[in-house]
């Protein structure tokens, strides 16, 4: 894999989405680093600049993780390699007080 072709960013190794740093067309290869490993996934949909792509298949209600934190839940199934955005995930209120240590 050509390492100079990174076109997506993984914020934390536990993330199940990556953010594309360029416009991706259906069928393009998305390349990102997970730690020291270069990984790739085929885009099954167009992914706009600065939007997320699913690294795993999601069922309705699954947690979407970015920055190592849950950023929302899916409101429908999302295929691996598909766009993840405000139309297929929703925010879940957090109880920050109970998370304080």
N, C-alpha and C positions, 0 to 999 in steps of 0.2 A: 504494500500500500504506500502510495506516495505521501509522505508526511507533510509536505508543503501545501497540501490541498485541504487543510482543515477549513470547514465552512459552517461549523456549529460548535457551541461551547457547552460543556457539562460543568456545572458549578460545584457539585459535590458527587462523590462516587456512588452515593445512595440514590441519586436522582433517577427517575424513570422517564424523564423528558430531557431534551437538549434544545437550546435556542439557536436557530439558524442565523448566521451573521451575513447572509446574502440571500437573495431570492432563489428559491429552489423550485425546479419544475418537476412534475410527476415523472418518475423514472430516473431522476438524478440520484447520485450517491451522496449521502450526507456523511461526512467524516468528522470525528471528534476524538478527543483524548479522554480516557478514563484512567486517571493516574498517569502512569508511564506507557500505557497501552493505547495504540491507535485503533479505533473501532469504526465501523461503517454500517449504514442501514440504507436501504433503498426507499426513496420517497414514493408513496403510493398516491399522493395528492400533491398539488402545488402547495408550497409552504412560503408565505410572504416573509420578507425581510423582518428579522427580530421576532418571529413567532416560533412556537414550540412544535416539535415532532415527537410522537410517541415512540419510545424505545421498546415497549412491551404492548401486548394487547390488553386493553382495559375493558372490564365489564361495567355496566351501570352501577354507580355508587362507589367505585374504586377511588383510592387516594391518588392524587397527582402530586409528585414530590419534585421540588426544585429548590436549590440552595440547601438541600438536606432537610427541608421542612415541607409539610403538607401545605400546598397552596390552594387546594380545593378538591372537590370530588367530581367524578364524571356524572353527567345527567343522561348519558346513553353510552353504548359500547363505542369504543374507538379502536381501530385496528392499529397494529404495529406499523409504523411508517406513515401514519396519518397525522393531519393537522390537529393540534390541541389549542383551543382558543376559548373565548368567552361564550361561544355558542354551544360548546359541549362539556364545559365544566362550570361549576359554581363555587363561590366562596363559602367557607364554613366558618362561622364565628368561633374564635378561640377564647378560652378562659385563661387569659394571661396571668391573672392573680394566682390561680392554682399552679401555674408553671414556674412561679418565682421560687427561687431556692434561698 
